[in-house]
Amino acid sequence: MVKDILNGKRGIIFGALDHNSIAWKVAEKAHEQGASFVLSNAPIALRKGDIFELGKKTTSEVISADITQVDDIENLFQESMEILGGKIDFILHSVGMSPNVRKGLHYTDLDYNYLQKTLDVSAISLHKVLQTAFKMDAMNQWGSVVALSYIAAQRTFSSYSDMAQAKAMLESIARSFGYHYGQKRKVRVNTISQSPTVTTAGTGVKGFNSFYAYANCMSPLGNATSDDCANYCISLFSDLTRMVTMQNLYHDGGYSNMGISDQVIENCFVCKGDCHEHLPDK
Ligand SMILES: NC(=O)c1ccc[n+]([C@@H]2O[C@H](COP(=O)([O-])OP(=O)(O)OC[C@H]3O[C@@H](n4cnc5c(N)ncnc54)[C@H](O)[C@@H]3O)[C@@H](O)[C@H]2O)c1
């Protein structure tokens, strides 16, 4: 295992809610690798309280910020630079939420105020974080920003609802801002498209168990865990990946390039409809 690859780096980690959160694992590994960072989450998540346990474990301060509020983000950057003693080297955007999904509204019956909220929290917030950092000149050269995405940005997953549009926009913002930030300050911006993972946000999607089992059966390496995802994030924050930017990076055990697998043929698909009627009995 590599050691200290984030030594001396300063970061901001958004989105650690509880010990299942992907951001939680990233914080643990960033600490192991020598980084210092500030943890941030929405006021409601701070009221839940688990994040303070992570703060203690990783000797990091926790700062409340609703990621849709530019004032909160400005304050977060200002305070983080004071606490950490300099500009920021890495940012994890590990935030997603859809009121339409939460309320169980069908995709053909979306509430458009909720849709705005989904896009604001889950995608436009990345632009707000990047634009605030850009204007405040809060990041060091060769800094790295990573946001978490899902393959529903490219393909239809029937119950992923308006989060699919949010992820498509998130990936697009990473490309567009990645250009401007790269040119101006050599800061890189990427998204990681992660396997289904057992977390609060993940399991909130209707049919999550099927998403998880199907992806696991399709992927030659199986689903990537949150620990695996955290390792990938750490590599992207490190200087070992300096020339990677504006990419959507699949971290899914091979799922995104599969059509069908032996495991699905043998185990997963038992059709109870009439589509087998005209097929040979195999
Ligand atoms: N779990 C999966 O299957 C999966 C797969 C691919 C991508 N992702 C993405 O990974 C990211 C992290 O999710 P997770 O799975 O670790 O779940 P999680 O529920 O642990 O994390 C989601 C976080 O978003 C935060 N958040 C929501 N609204 C906010 C706001 N207004 N301001 C600040 N923070 C806010 C929550 O407090 C929470 O900490 C999300 O972008 C999610 O879409 C998850």
The ligand as an SDF file (V2000), in Angstrom:
LIG
                    3D

 44 48  0  0  0  0  0  0  0  0999 V2000
  -24.6630    5.0810   -3.2350 N   0  0  0  0  0  0  0  0  0  0  0  0
  -24.6570    4.8340   -4.5280 C   0  0  0  0  0  0  0  0  0  0  0  0
  -25.1390    3.8120   -5.0180 O   0  0  0  0  0  0  0  0  0  0  0  0
  -24.0100    5.8450   -5.4480 C   0  0  0  0  0  0  0  0  0  0  0  0
  -23.6030    5.4420   -6.7420 C   0  0  0  0  0  0  0  0  0  0  0  0
  -23.0450    6.3850   -7.5920 C   0  0  0  0  0  0  0  0  0  0  0  0
  -22.8910    7.7040   -7.1560 C   0  0  0  0  0  0  0  0  0  0  0  0
  -23.2950    8.0570   -5.8910 N   0  0  0  0  0  0  0  0  0  0  0  0
  -23.1460    9.4620   -5.4680 C   0  0  0  0  0  0  0  0  0  0  0  0
  -22.2520    9.5500   -4.4010 O   0  0  0  0  0  0  0  0  0  0  0  0
  -22.5000   10.7670   -3.7080 C   0  0  0  0  0  0  0  0  0  0  0  0
  -22.4990   10.5110   -2.2110 C   0  0  0  0  0  0  0  0  0  0  0  0
  -23.6230    9.7600   -1.8440 O   0  0  0  0  0  0  0  0  0  0  0  0
  -23.5600    8.5240   -0.8500 P   0  0  0  0  0  0  0  0  0  0  0  0
  -23.9680    7.3590   -1.6330 O   0  0  0  0  0  0  0  0  0  0  0  0
  -22.2870    8.4860   -0.1050 O   0  0  0  0  0  0  0  0  0  0  0  0
  -24.7960    8.8370    0.1310 O   0  0  0  0  0  0  0  0  0  0  0  0
  -24.9280    9.7530    1.4470 P   0  0  0  0  0  0  0  0  0  0  0  0
  -26.3880    9.8450    1.6930 O   0  0  0  0  0  0  0  0  0  0  0  0
  -24.0820    9.2180    2.5250 O   0  0  0  0  0  0  0  0  0  0  0  0
  -24.3460   11.1790    0.9950 O   0  0  0  0  0  0  0  0  0  0  0  0
  -25.1300   12.1960    0.3890 C   0  0  0  0  0  0  0  0  0  0  0  0
  -24.7370   13.4900    1.0960 C   0  0  0  0  0  0  0  0  0  0  0  0
  -25.3300   14.6450    0.4820 O   0  0  0  0  0  0  0  0  0  0  0  0
  -25.5100   15.5780    1.5450 C   0  0  0  0  0  0  0  0  0  0  0  0
  -26.3860   16.6890    1.1750 N   0  0  0  0  0  0  0  0  0  0  0  0
  -27.6870   16.6150    0.7380 C   0  0  0  0  0  0  0  0  0  0  0  0
  -28.1690   17.8610    0.5540 N   0  0  0  0  0  0  0  0  0  0  0  0
  -27.1680   18.7300    0.8580 C   0  0  0  0  0  0  0  0  0  0  0  0
  -27.0420   20.1570    0.8610 C   0  0  0  0  0  0  0  0  0  0  0  0
  -28.0630   20.9660    0.5090 N   0  0  0  0  0  0  0  0  0  0  0  0
  -25.8480   20.7140    1.2280 N   0  0  0  0  0  0  0  0  0  0  0  0
  -24.8010   19.9390    1.5980 C   0  0  0  0  0  0  0  0  0  0  0  0
  -24.8580   18.5810    1.6030 N   0  0  0  0  0  0  0  0  0  0  0  0
  -26.0230   17.9890    1.2450 C   0  0  0  0  0  0  0  0  0  0  0  0
  -26.1210   14.6930    2.6400 C   0  0  0  0  0  0  0  0  0  0  0  0
  -26.1540   15.3210    3.9120 O   0  0  0  0  0  0  0  0  0  0  0  0
  -25.1910   13.4980    2.5700 C   0  0  0  0  0  0  0  0  0  0  0  0
  -24.0690   13.6760    3.4140 O   0  0  0  0  0  0  0  0  0  0  0  0
  -23.8110   11.3410   -4.2730 C   0  0  0  0  0  0  0  0  0  0  0  0
  -23.5150   12.3050   -5.2670 O   0  0  0  0  0  0  0  0  0  0  0  0
  -24.4120   10.1010   -4.9300 C   0  0  0  0  0  0  0  0  0  0  0  0
  -25.3420   10.4180   -5.9390 O   0  0  0  0  0  0  0  0  0  0  0  0
  -23.8310    7.1540   -5.0310 C   0  0  0  0  0  0  0  0  0  0  0  0
  1  2  1  0
  2  3  2  0
  2  4  1  0
  4  5  1  0
  4 44  2  0
  5  6  2  0
  6  7  1  0
  7  8  2  0
  8  9  1  0
  8 44  1  0
  9 10  1  0
  9 42  1  0
 10 11  1  0
 11 12  1  0
 11 40  1  0
 12 13  1  0
 13 14  1  0
 14 15  2  0
 14 16  1  0
 14 17  1  0
 17 18  1  0
 18 19  2  0
 18 20  1  0
 18 21  1  0
 21 22  1  0
 22 23  1  0
 23 24  1  0
 23 38  1  0
 24 25  1  0
 25 26  1  0
 25 36  1  0
 26 27  1  0
 26 35  1  0
 27 28  2  0
 28 29  1  0
 29 30  1  0
 29 35  2  0
 30 31  1  0
 30 32  2  0
 32 33  1  0
 33 34  2  0
 34 35  1  0
 36 37  1  0
 36 38  1  0
 38 39  1  0
 40 41  1  0
 40 42  1  0
 42 43  1  0
M  CHG  2   8   1  16  -1
M  END
$$$$
